[in-house]
Amino acid sequence: NDYKAVPYPHRSRPGATVASSGCGVCCVSMVVEGLTGRSFPPGESAAMAIKWGARAATGTDMGVLSRRIASHFDLKCRKTSDTGEVVKAAKGGAWAIANVSGDRPGYTALLSSGGHYVAVRGVEGRRLILLDPGYYPGKFSKPGRRGRAVLRGHDILVTPDTLELDCLGRSPRYYIFEREDDMTQERFDAMMEDYLARRASRPASAFAQEALCRARELGITDGLRPGGFASREEAVVMIMRALELAGKE
């Protein structure tokens, strides 16, 4: 609503502005500024969307604009409909744009009654941190919305499930943006967490299956996470259990 004077026309809506149709270009501006630190106001984003053919009759074709913006600002962009992937990426410092579908029979959307884009800028605890270019006072106090979001300044904190329900029916639901070469501690931690989880889920190797089964029967180990790394405390506990069993024999 701060950009009522910034044109964002389409042949079917020649008088349209960023305020009336530009949630997508506003989100792109937030993503670019958040990841690069460069100034990129919605007026510039809107001009690029028009130039690149991303201005659609209903708003912004994010499939087109996300790809061109990522290339222009040396960012990586990928599409997904997996909310868990968005959470994991956000923990690692990525930003995302969520493709909100709006109300449907039996469901009142939190973020918009119709099509809308919002930016995901991070994670705090069990909630995603959103930036909504269409926010206005009282938006989340309407019937069906009250109590589903936590407001903190410009930040809107929602659970991943809430965002997923708001984006149900869209394909893709999310556009994830990352810096090409910036490895932050948060991003490394998220990658390592994912690697350790995948390694732990591997089945036991053939040579170890019999011994693992026997150790589980004796109560030395629970047999879970056969491919996972053991901490020193876990190793000590298993050794002590084995020694106690040996002493009883």
Beta strands, then each sheet from edge to edge (+ up, - down):
strand 1: 55-56
strand 2: 59-60
strand 3: 75-80
strand 4: 95-100
strand 5: 116-124
strand 6: 127-131
strand 7: 150-152
strand 8: 155-158
strand 9: 174-179
sheet 1: 1+ 2-
sheet 2: 3+ 9- 4+ 5- 6+ 8- 7+
end
